[in-house]
Amino acid sequence: MKDKIAFALAACGTGVFFLGACGLSGEGQAGFVLAVKIALIGLAIAGSGVILGKPTNKKSVAP
């Protein structure tokens, strides 16, 4: 179940990033700043999905 949530977060974050990246050629500085903020939020969401889905290998630690 954790893998599905991680995949969904990564996919949604990537989608939000691409929506923000589409607006980078927007008119004026305000549109550009908004597009950059949306892209950064998308990258943060995708990153949290990758971190959540990262496997933990606790058995490989030698004493």
PyMOL commands that set and color helices and strands:
alter all, ss='L'
color gray80, all
select helices_A, chain A and resi 2-25+28-53+58-60
alter helices_A, ss='H'
color red, helices_A
deselect
rebuild
show_as cartoon
